[in-house]
Amino acid sequence: MRTAEDMDSEKMLEIGEKLAAVRKTKGLTQVQAAQKVGCTQSYLSSVENGKKAFSIGFVLRLISLYEVSYDSVFGENHAGQWEFEKPAAKGDAAKALELLQLLLESSGSRVLEKGTQDYLKLCIYNALRCIYLANPHNTGRLFEADEKAAAEAIARLTAQLPEVTGSLIESSRIKRKNIELPVEKGHELRRFISECEELLRELDAL
């Protein structure tokens, strides 16, 4: 993984200053931020002062904590002013689909892409059918499949998804190490996972 040792000292200092600036806008001390990302205060101080090498993964943890975009830290600044862009709003399913599409494209497998798209179509079909038919003026004659049977079939497919996906990857001879997101999408992935797992915890509490 690329580290700050691969960058020049000027760029290291620029990134460190941006990280310090956004930390302060979030009202966090170095001690608080360091505890949340699992490092020492002295290490974070050295990074912010451009004196310490850091991994991209470490900075992504900070970006996730501060809730800013990758580009707002690693992009170019303008006239010494840094604008910290907020990531996608909570519940933005379109962003999640974009992440999934990037992963599918990185696999290079049309079979895996089609299989995943078919699964998503069925999930959307199930939700669309439930919401569409909630209006008594909408006709159920559009749907030929039995509602309960369709929902059960989709639930079975969801339960089998890890095995089905694994089989598609094996049959397509996909190199698993190629299935990855661009590093700048790391903060979006972490945010989406966090939101979904919070939803799962809420479901368990019901």
Residue pairs with C-beta under 8 A, 6 or more apart in sequence:
1 55
1 56
1 57
2 55
2 56
3 53
3 54
3 55
3 56
4 12
4 15
4 47
4 52
4 53
4 54
5 53
7 15
9 50
12 50
12 51
12 53
13 49
13 50
14 50
14 77
15 50
15 59
15 73
15 74
16 47
16 48
16 49
16 50
16 51
17 48
17 50
18 72
18 73
18 77
18 82
19 47
19 48
19 59
19 62
19 66
19 73
20 48
21 82
21 84
22 66
22 68
22 72
22 73
22 82
22 84
23 30
23 33
23 48
23 62
23 66
25 84
26 65
26 66
26 67
28 36
28 65
28 66
30 41
30 44
30 45
30 48
31 41
33 44
33 62
33 65
34 40
34 41
34 43
34 44
36 65
37 44
37 58
37 61
37 62
37 65
38 61
39 58
43 52
46 52
47 54
47 58
56 183
57 186
59 73
59 74
60 70
60 183
60 186
60 187
60 190
63 69
63 70
63 73
63 186
63 187
64 186
64 187
64 190
64 191
66 84
67 86
67 87
67 191
68 84
68 85
68 86
68 87
68 187
69 84
69 85
69 86
69 87
69 187
70 183
70 184
70 185
70 186
70 187
71 85
71 184
72 82
72 83
72 84
72 85
74 184
87 187
87 188
87 191
88 95
88 188
88 191
90 195
91 195
95 188
95 192
96 192
97 120
99 181
99 185
99 188
99 189
99 192
100 116
102 181
102 182
102 185
103 179
103 180
103 181
104 112
104 113
104 116
105 113
106 178
106 179
106 180
106 181
107 113
107 169
107 172
107 174
107 178
107 179
108 174
108 178
109 168
109 169
109 172
109 174
111 168
111 171
111 172
112 165
112 168
112 169
112 172
112 174
115 164
115 165
115 168
116 165
119 157
119 158
119 161
122 153
122 154
122 157
123 154
123 158
125 150
125 154
126 150
126 151
126 154
129 143
129 147
129 150
132 138
132 142
133 140
133 143
133 147
143 150
157 164
169 176
169 179
181 189
